[in-house]
Amino acid sequence: MLQAAIGKKIAELRNQHNYSLRELALLADIEHHQLVNIEKGRVDMRMSTLLKIANALKIELKDLF
């Protein structure tokens, strides 16, 4: 499932940056619970949300796929 794969990639990148869930959520300007659900592959993500996460991780959007 694509959303699960993207969520796993986000979690890996977050850990590489040594960010907690709350830290990344704050940097990306999204709700903490939303990031939890994204990382667990529970929700469909908007492109705008993925872009916020990519920007917070200082990577290009394509690197999430």
C-alpha positions in Angstrom: 0.0 0.0 0.0 1.5 3.3 -1.1 0.4 5.3 2.0 2.1 2.7 4.3 5.3 2.9 2.3 5.3 6.7 2.4 4.6 6.7 6.1 7.5 4.3 6.7 9.8 6.5 4.7 8.8 9.6 6.6 9.4 7.7 9.9 12.9 6.6 8.7 13.8 10.1 7.6 12.5 11.6 10.9 14.6 9.2 12.9 17.7 10.0 10.7 17.2 13.7 11.6 16.7 12.7 15.3 13.3 14.5 15.4 10.6 13.3 17.7 7.1 13.1 16.3 6.2 16.3 18.0 9.3 18.1 16.7 8.6 17.2 13.1 4.9 18.0 13.4 5.8 21.5 14.7 8.4 22.0 12.0 5.9 20.9 9.3 3.1 22.9 10.8 0.8 19.9 11.1 -1.0 18.3 14.0 0.9 15.7 16.0 -1.9 13.1 15.6 -1.9 13.7 11.9 1.8 12.8 11.6 1.2 9.7 13.7 -1.5 8.6 11.4 0.6 9.3 8.3 3.5 7.3 9.6 1.3 4.4 10.4 -0.3 4.5 6.9 -3.8 5.1 8.3 -4.7 8.2 6.2 -4.6 9.4 2.6 -2.2 12.4 2.5 -2.6 15.6 0.6 0.2 16.7 -1.6 0.4 19.9 0.4 0.9 18.0 3.6 3.6 15.9 2.1 5.3 19.0 0.8 5.3 20.5 4.4 6.9 17.3 5.7 9.5 17.3 3.0 10.3 20.9 3.6 10.6 20.3 7.3 13.0 17.4 6.6 14.9 19.6 4.1 14.4 17.1 1.3 12.7 17.2 -2.0 9.2 15.9 -2.3 10.3 13.1 -4.6 12.5 11.7 -1.9 9.4 10.6 0.0 8.5 8.2 -2.7 
